[in-house]
Amino acid sequence: MHRQTIVAALLSAGTALAAPRPQASTTSAAPGATATIKCPIVFDGRVPEDYVADPTKFDTYATNKIFNPDYVKGNDLKWSKILKFPTGDPSRFDAGGYRSLEVTISDKSIFQKQNGFRRAGLQFLQDAADGPGMKGVKTLHFSVKQDATRSLNLTHEFLNVWHEAADYSSNQIQFQTGQLIGKSASDKNNFKVLDRNGKSLYSVAMDNTKWQNFAITLNYEKNQVQIYYSTGNDALKSVAGPTSADLSGGGQFQLGILRKPTGSSDVVNSGYHQKNLNEGQVYGGLFLEDSANNCVSL
Ligand SMILES: *[C@@H]1O[C@H](CO)[C@@H](O)[C@H](O)[C@H]1NC(C)=O
């Protein structure tokens, strides 16, 4: 709390700090994160230092107060083994000592009997199919960074962040990368935000070194979506919308990796993945905020 208050005071002291500044090049404790969250947090997925010191905290309901410890992951894997904690500059909304986390997948990332997928997806602990995450106006924040030692094979289709309808029949919003099955390979290096019908709302090239910061405002009352984006420590800017999108159907958020197979018409249950799979996606600044009265932290 104390550190956040100081950062907030500094930010309100003048506009100089709002200007883009170079990212710190060291991996020391010096925080590179600069942004403050100004709207009420509904779900907080930011990772405090004590979870990094003892990742087994992610494994049980008794100790994991951030994410659902049991879902959605390989049956025989624990989150303490799936998650890695990269050192290096924190993302901009991890000011106050929060840490990045990397979701990884391997040959063992098979959830239930879904042999076609390799997946590891975090769900906010407090999220529920009919909970506050699917009412009113909410903004989901997430920053992503690439790990050169666990790069994604973009010949495959990846689902990275999405809101899945309560009946599992569709995702109201989906943030993806790689070659989408049945679509052109030309944008396989892009992150893409799609609506539930697969219509592209925004697309931007994956950056292999910088943090890429996204925020998606979901207006459940008007069925509209607005997308914000920046890189590094730059403030978010609106890049798409508000645009109409059917957000009905409740459900939950998921953040991580769902890797679809190639060579299959039944992607849930069968298909091809290379062996000795070792891929990861780094996340930072995960939270859902209340955007009533147009409040969005930029
Ligand atoms: C990437 O995926 C494609 C399609 O499954 C596969 O042919 C290729 O071997 C994979 N690349 C690596 C480096 O494993």
The ligand as a Tripos MOL2 file, in Angstrom:
@<TRIPOS>MOLECULE
LIG
   14    14     1     0     0
SMALL
NO_CHARGES

@<TRIPOS>ATOM
      1 C1          6.0290  -26.1780  -35.6530 C.3       1 LIG1
      2 O1          4.7710  -26.7570  -35.9430 O.3       1 LIG1
      3 C2          4.6960  -27.3300  -37.2250 C.3       1 LIG1
      4 C3          3.2430  -27.7630  -37.4330 C.3       1 LIG1
      5 O2          2.8550  -28.7040  -36.4450 O.3       1 LIG1
      6 C4          5.6770  -28.4720  -37.3350 C.3       1 LIG1
      7 O3          5.6350  -28.9900  -38.6430 O.3       1 LIG1
      8 C5          7.0780  -27.9620  -37.0220 C.3       1 LIG1
      9 O4          7.9720  -29.0480  -36.9790 O.3       1 LIG1
     10 C6          7.1020  -27.2610  -35.6780 C.3       1 LIG1
     11 N1          8.4010  -26.6420  -35.4740 N.am      1 LIG1
     12 C7          9.2320  -27.0740  -34.5210 C.2       1 LIG1
     13 C8         10.5020  -26.2880  -34.3910 C.3       1 LIG1
     14 O5          9.0250  -28.0290  -33.8150 O.2       1 LIG1
@<TRIPOS>BOND
     1     1     2 1
     2     1    10 1
     3     2     3 1
     4     3     4 1
     5     3     6 1
     6     4     5 1
     7     6     7 1
     8     6     8 1
     9     8     9 1
    10     8    10 1
    11    10    11 1
    12    11    12 1
    13    12    13 1
    14    12    14 2
@<TRIPOS>SUBSTRUCTURE
     1 LIG1         1 GROUP 0 **** ****
